[in-house]
Amino acid sequence: DKMYDQLSNKIVYKYNVIDDNYEVNDAHGHGTEMVSIVGNDDYLGVYGIAPKAKLIIIKAVSDEGKTNNDYLYKALKVAEDKGATIVSISLGGFKSDQKVIEQIESMVEKNITIASAAGDYGNKDLLFPAKIKNVVSVEALSENRSIWKNSNSSDESIIRIAGCNIDTISFDQYGKLEKVSLTGTSEACAVASGYIALVRDYYTKNNIDYNNEKILDILKKLNTKQDKKVDYLTPFKDQK
């Protein structure tokens, strides 16, 4: 497949934590959509945010669209073990889990950046694991720069970024890949993860010291919740 061909040299590892094997076929499109937002490179006219990023694909949602905190914990462990520097979690739930919290805290201390979707329920709260301290909790921004009407929100969230009518690649009813436009905090989380990859890459290549605390501070200082135009190039300017 053409999409896989142009992504294959970027995929450094794949794992399925549900079946404990390397089979990561996508049964419902969500994973494919998120990967295309981050790393696609013009296939079907979709441009990823960070098309040169190396990708680790971890299947933590069943073919029926179900997941749980045990799967999430295993996925986080695999991501850490395989050297991920950014983990994009375009899922969430209402039930917290101490093992997941401790694993994320450990990864954050090692300067692995964790981004997670706020949720699509319109609540004044964040889903788990987005609600964990030092996770980049991502709300969805509408096209008029205000918060998307169904986005969960909280004063504690880190960033609000484009999440409406985002170009992605998914499957049609016959399993053929097609360009589609999607909306949600999952899409926003993928956009934010790609953006963080660009920021971290810039700092690394320019030998500028950074850690997770600085990354979170950079994202907060963008003031993305002010319903106004945001200069996303700010982190790339005059940094010493």
C-alpha positions in Angstrom: 0.0 0.0 0.0 1.3 3.5 -0.9 0.6 4.9 2.5 2.5 2.1 4.2 5.3 2.4 1.7 5.9 6.1 2.6 5.5 5.4 6.3 7.4 2.1 6.5 10.8 3.7 6.7 9.6 5.8 9.6 8.1 3.0 11.6 10.8 1.8 13.9 8.7 -0.7 16.0 5.2 -2.2 16.2 3.5 -4.1 18.9 0.0 -5.3 19.9 -0.4 -5.2 23.7 -3.8 -6.9 23.5 -2.6 -10.1 21.9 1.1 -9.8 22.8 2.2 -10.0 19.2 3.4 -7.8 16.4 0.1 -7.7 14.5 -1.2 -4.1 14.5 -3.8 -4.2 11.7 -6.3 -1.3 12.2 -9.9 -2.6 12.3 -11.7 0.7 12.6 -9.4 3.4 11.3 -8.7 5.4 14.4 -5.0 4.5 14.6 -4.5 5.1 10.9 -6.1 8.5 11.2 -3.9 9.5 14.1 -0.7 8.3 12.4 -1.5 10.2 9.2 -2.0 13.4 11.2 1.4 13.1 12.7 3.6 11.5 10.0 1.9 11.4 6.6 3.8 12.9 3.7 1.4 14.0 0.9 -0.2 10.6 0.3 -3.8 11.4 -0.9 -2.9 15.1 -0.3 -2.7 14.7 3.5 0.3 16.4 5.1 1.4 15.3 8.6 2.6 17.8 11.2 6.0 16.1 11.6 6.5 13.9 8.4 10.1 13.1 9.3 9.3 11.8 12.7 10.1 8.2 13.5 7.1 6.2 14.6 6.4 3.5 17.1 2.9 1.9 16.5 1.3 0.3 19.6 -2.1 -1.2 19.3 -3.9 -0.8 22.6 -7.5 -0.7 21.3 -9.3 -3.9 20.3 -10.8 -4.6 16.9 -14.2 -3.9 18.7 -12.9 -0.4 19.7 -12.5 -1.3 23.4 -9.5 -0.6 25.7 -8.7 -0.4 29.4 -6.1 0.8 31.8 -4.2 -2.5 31.7 -3.7 -2.2 28.0 -2.7 1.5 28.4 -0.1 0.5 31.1 1.4 -2.1 28.8 1.5 0.3 25.9 3.3 2.9 28.0 5.8 0.3 29.1 6.5 -0.7 25.5 6.8 2.9 24.4 9.4 3.5 27.2 11.3 0.3 26.5 11.6 1.1 22.8 12.9 4.6 23.3 9.8 6.8 22.5 10.4 10.5 23.3 6.8 11.5 22.7 3.7 9.4 23.5 0.4 10.4 21.8 -2.7 9.0 23.6 -5.8 9.7 21.5 -8.0 7.9 24.0 -9.3 8.4 27.5 -11.7 7.2 30.1 -13.4 8.1 33.4 -11.5 5.6 35.6 -8.1 6.4 37.0 -5.4 3.8 37.6 -2.5 4.0 40.0 -0.2 1.8 37.9 -0.8 4.1 34.8 -0.2 7.2 37.0 3.1 5.9 38.3 4.3 4.8 34.9 3.5 8.2 33.4 5.2 10.0 36.2 8.3 7.8 35.7 8.3 8.5 32.0 7.9 12.3 32.5 10.8 12.3 34.9 12.9 10.7 32.1 11.7 13.6 29.8 9.4 11.5 27.7 6.6 13.9 26.8 3.1 12.4 27.1 0.2 14.0 25.3 -3.4 12.9 25.8 -6.9 13.9 24.5 -9.1 15.9 26.8 -12.3 14.1 25.7 -15.2 14.7 23.5 -18.0 14.9 26.1 -18.2 18.7 26.5 -17.4 18.3 30.3 -15.6 20.8 32.5 -13.1 18.1 33.3 -10.4 16.0 31.6 -10.5 12.4 30.9 -7.9 10.0 32.3 -4.9 10.0 31.6 -5.1 13.6 30.3 -5.9 14.7 33.9 -2.6 13.5 35.3 -0.2 16.2 36.3 2.5 17.0 33.7 0.7 15.3 30.9 0.1 17.6 27.9 -3.7 17.6 28.1 -5.1 18.6 24.7 -8.4 20.4 24.1 -9.8 20.9 20.6 -9.9 24.3 18.9 -12.6 25.2 16.4 -11.9 26.9 13.2 -13.0 30.3 14.6 -10.3 29.9 17.4 -12.8 29.2 20.2 -13.0 25.9 21.9 -14.8 23.2 20.0 -18.3 22.8 21.5 -17.8 19.1 22.4 -14.3 19.4 23.8 -13.8 18.6 27.5 -12.1 21.5 29.1 -10.3 22.4 32.4 -8.3 25.3 33.8 -5.6 22.6 34.2 -5.3 21.7 30.6 -2.0 22.5 28.8 -2.9 23.4 25.2 -5.9 24.0 23.0 -5.0 23.3 19.3 -6.8 22.7 16.0 -9.1 19.7 16.2 -11.9 20.5 13.7 -12.0 19.4 10.1 -8.5 17.9 10.3 -7.4 16.1 7.1 -6.6 12.5 7.8 -6.5 9.1 6.0 -9.0 6.5 7.0 -10.9 3.5 5.4 -14.1 3.6 3.4 -16.7 0.8 3.7 -14.7 -1.4 1.4 -11.4 -1.0 3.3 -9.9 1.3 0.8 -7.9 4.2 2.1 -9.3 7.6 1.5 -8.8 11.2 2.6 -11.4 12.3 5.2 -12.0 15.4 7.4 -12.4 14.6 11.1 -13.1 16.5 14.3 -12.3 15.7 17.9 -9.8 15.9 20.8 -8.2 12.7 19.4 -7.3 14.6 16.2 -6.2 17.6 18.3 -3.9 15.4 20.4 -2.2 14.0 17.2 -1.7 17.6 16.0 -0.2 18.6 19.3 2.0 15.6 19.4 3.4 16.4 15.9 4.0 20.0 17.0 5.8 18.9 20.2 8.0 16.7 18.0 9.0 19.7 15.9 9.7 21.8 19.1 11.8 19.0 20.6 13.7 18.4 17.3 14.5 22.2 17.0 15.9 22.3 20.5 17.9 19.1 20.1 19.4 20.2 16.8 20.3 23.6 18.1 21.8 22.2 21.3 19.4 24.1 23.5 18.8 22.6 26.9 15.2 21.5 27.6 13.2 19.1 29.7 9.5 18.3 30.1 9.0 21.2 32.5 10.3 23.6 29.8 8.2 21.9 27.1 5.0 22.4 29.2 6.0 26.0 29.9 6.5 26.7 26.2 3.1 25.3 25.4 1.4 27.2 28.2 3.0 30.5 27.1 1.4 30.1 23.6 -1.8 31.2 25.4 -3.9 29.0 23.1 -7.0 29.5 25.3 -7.4 33.2 24.5 -9.6 32.8 21.5 -7.1 34.7 19.3 -4.5 34.1 16.7 -1.6 32.1 18.1 2.0 32.4 16.8 3.0 28.8 16.8 6.5 29.8 15.5 7.3 31.4 18.9 9.3 28.5 20.3 11.5 28.5 17.2 12.5 32.2 17.5 15.5 33.7 19.3 16.0 30.7 21.6 19.4 30.5 23.2 
